[in-house]
Amino acid sequence: MTTPQPKRYLGVAAFARRVGLAPGTIASYGRKGLLPPPDVIIAEGEGGRQIRGWTPATIDYWATHRLGQGRRTDLRRPKN
């Protein structure tokens, strides 16, 4: 009988390495709501800080579908 393998989740630093960005950039994106929802929240640390994790598939999907580099995300189209 084989033991089931635990699921692998990647934290902010591994997320950043996987997509080629700095961990600070990923943290900033998280504060701005630009990251996908985490697949797991492992714990809440001091001050309510969450330890979040994403599957490699979630990160890869986000990386291929996010807005391009240099694209302004703070601008909105004027309503006609």
C-alpha positions in Angstrom: 0.0 0.0 0.0 1.4 3.4 -0.9 1.1 6.5 1.2 -0.6 9.4 -0.5 1.7 12.3 -1.3 0.8 15.6 0.4 -0.2 18.5 -1.8 2.5 21.0 -2.6 1.8 24.6 -2.1 4.1 27.5 -2.8 4.5 30.6 -0.6 5.2 34.1 -1.7 8.9 33.6 -2.3 8.4 30.5 -4.4 5.6 32.2 -6.2 7.9 35.0 -7.1 10.7 32.7 -8.3 8.3 30.8 -10.4 7.1 33.9 -12.3 10.4 35.7 -12.3 9.4 38.6 -10.0 10.8 39.9 -6.7 9.0 38.6 -3.5 8.3 42.3 -2.7 6.5 42.7 -6.0 4.3 39.6 -5.3 3.6 40.9 -1.8 2.6 44.3 -3.2 0.4 42.6 -5.8 -1.3 40.7 -2.9 -2.0 43.9 -1.0 -3.5 45.4 -4.2 -5.7 42.4 -4.8 -3.9 41.5 -8.1 -3.0 37.9 -7.1 -5.3 34.9 -7.4 -7.0 33.8 -4.1 -4.7 31.4 -2.2 -5.4 27.7 -2.5 -4.7 27.3 1.2 -4.2 29.5 4.2 -1.8 27.7 6.6 -2.0 29.9 9.6 -2.5 33.4 10.8 0.6 35.0 12.3 1.1 38.1 14.4 -1.1 41.0 13.6 -3.4 38.8 11.5 -0.7 38.2 8.9 -1.7 35.1 6.8 0.6 32.5 5.5 -0.8 31.7 2.1 -0.1 29.0 -0.4 -0.8 28.4 -4.1 -0.5 25.3 -6.2 1.9 25.5 -9.1 -1.1 25.2 -11.5 -2.8 28.2 -10.0 0.4 30.3 -10.3 1.0 29.2 -13.9 -2.5 30.0 -14.9 -2.2 33.5 -13.2 1.1 34.1 -15.0 -0.3 33.3 -18.4 -3.5 35.3 -18.0 -2.3 38.5 -16.1 -2.1 41.9 -17.7 1.1 42.6 -19.5 4.2 44.2 -18.1 3.9 48.0 -18.0 0.1 47.9 -18.3 -1.5 50.5 -16.0 -4.0 48.8 -13.7 -5.1 52.0 -11.9 -6.7 53.7 -14.9 -10.4 53.3 -15.7 -12.1 54.0 -19.0 -14.4 57.1 -18.8 -18.1 56.3 -18.8 -19.9 57.7 -21.9 
